Amino acid sequence: MPLQGSKGELLTIHAPELEEKRVVKSSVFIIPLGNHRFRVGATYDNHNLNQETTVKAKDYLLQQLDKFLDTPYTVVDHVAGVRPSVSDRRPLVGQHEKLQRLWVLNGFGSRGVMIAPYAAKHLYEAMYAGLALPEELDIKRFALRAQRRQGRK
């Protein structure tokens, strides 16, 4: 599969006055976790694929958060990890080419929180209703693109 890694860093904040119950997406996202705790993210680093947090990423996330959040908060956690991403920044959804019982739902990168429900719905419809996947999600798009390139030669 055409997966590659992308390091991302996240903060968890405690904001006692923030009552938001929905996911908010701006230059960074905020995900409510309950008890006035929120996940804030994310950064991208395609070169340092490790799980070490950095001051640079924390400062970036806080600067972006402060642009639209005007309520007091404290940072309670800072984590880093490598997430699966895809070169065209679209998720991989669909049936494996050779292992017909294997279905894939992966490669969301940092936008997973926004697109995963949409992609999961299409995967379900493909698996159980036999509906075609949108080409921009379908894992077969890479094979189709290769075939198109071969046809131009």
C-alpha positions in Angstrom: 0.0 0.0 0.0 1.2 3.5 -0.7 1.4 4.6 2.9 4.1 6.8 4.2 4.7 8.3 7.7 4.1 11.8 8.9 4.9 12.9 12.4 2.3 14.9 14.2 2.2 16.5 17.6 -0.8 17.1 19.7 -1.6 19.0 22.9 -4.3 18.2 25.5 -5.5 21.3 27.3 -7.8 22.0 30.2 -10.1 24.9 29.6 -12.6 25.2 32.4 -14.7 28.0 30.7 -14.9 26.4 27.3 -18.2 24.6 26.7 -17.7 23.5 23.1 -19.1 20.0 22.4 -18.3 19.9 18.7 -15.0 19.4 16.8 -13.7 22.8 15.7 -11.3 23.1 12.7 -9.3 26.2 12.0 -5.6 26.4 11.6 -5.6 23.7 14.2 -8.4 21.4 15.4 -9.9 21.1 18.8 -11.6 17.9 19.9 -13.7 17.8 23.1 -12.6 15.0 25.4 -15.0 15.7 28.3 -14.5 17.4 31.6 -13.3 20.6 30.0 -10.3 18.8 28.4 -9.6 19.2 24.6 -7.2 17.7 22.1 -5.4 20.3 20.0 -3.5 19.5 16.8 -1.8 18.9 14.7 1.6 19.5 13.2 3.3 17.8 10.2 6.9 16.7 10.0 7.8 14.3 7.1 11.5 14.2 8.0 11.7 13.4 11.7 9.6 10.2 12.0 9.9 9.7 15.8 7.7 10.1 18.8 9.7 12.9 20.5 7.8 16.1 21.3 9.4 19.4 20.4 9.2 22.9 21.8 8.9 24.2 18.2 5.7 22.2 17.6 4.2 23.1 21.0 4.9 26.8 20.4 3.3 26.5 16.9 0.1 24.8 18.3 -0.2 27.4 21.0 0.2 30.3 18.7 -2.4 28.9 16.3 -4.8 28.2 19.2 -4.4 31.6 20.6 -5.5 33.2 17.3 -9.1 32.0 17.9 -9.5 30.8 21.5 -9.9 33.6 24.0 -10.5 31.6 27.2 -8.0 30.6 29.8 -6.5 27.1 29.5 -3.6 25.1 30.7 -1.6 22.4 28.7 -1.9 19.1 30.5 -0.2 16.8 27.9 2.0 17.0 24.8 2.4 13.9 22.6 3.9 13.0 19.3 3.4 10.1 17.0 3.8 8.9 13.4 0.5 8.6 11.5 -0.1 6.9 8.2 -0.5 9.3 5.3 -0.7 9.0 1.5 1.2 10.9 -1.1 -2.0 12.4 -2.6 -3.4 13.3 0.8 -6.5 11.1 0.3 -7.4 8.1 2.5 -7.1 4.6 1.3 -10.4 2.9 1.2 -11.5 -0.4 -0.5 -10.9 -4.0 -1.1 -7.3 -5.4 -1.3 -6.3 -6.3 -4.9 -5.2 -9.8 -4.1 -6.7 -10.6 -0.7 -10.4 -10.3 -1.4 -11.5 -10.7 2.3 -9.3 -7.8 3.3 -10.8 -4.3 3.2 -8.8 -1.1 3.9 -9.7 2.1 5.8 -6.4 3.9 6.4 -4.1 6.8 5.5 -6.2 9.7 7.0 -3.3 11.8 8.2 -4.4 14.6 10.4 -7.7 15.1 8.6 -9.1 11.8 9.8 -11.3 13.4 12.4 -13.1 15.2 9.5 -13.2 12.6 6.7 -13.3 9.3 8.5 -17.1 9.1 8.9 -17.6 9.9 5.2 -15.0 7.3 4.2 -16.4 4.7 6.5 -19.9 5.2 5.1 -18.6 4.6 1.6 -16.6 1.5 2.7 -19.7 0.1 4.4 -21.8 0.7 1.2 -19.1 -1.0 -0.9 -18.8 -4.0 1.3 -22.5 -4.6 2.0 -24.4 -3.0 -0.9 -21.8 -3.4 -3.7 -21.7 0.3 -4.4 -18.7 1.8 -6.1 -16.3 3.9 -4.0 -15.6 7.4 -5.1 -12.4 7.4 -7.1 -10.7 9.9 -4.8 -11.0 7.4 -1.9 -10.7 4.1 -3.7 -7.4 2.3 -3.1 -7.5 1.2 -6.8 -6.9 4.8 -7.9 -3.1 4.2 -7.8 -3.4 1.2 -10.2 -5.7 3.2 -12.4 -3.3 6.1 -12.6 -0.4 3.8 -13.4 -2.5 2.3 -16.2 -3.3 5.7 -17.6 0.4 6.7 -17.5 1.2 3.5 -19.4 -1.4 4.3 -22.0 0.2 7.7 -22.7 3.6 6.1 -23.4 
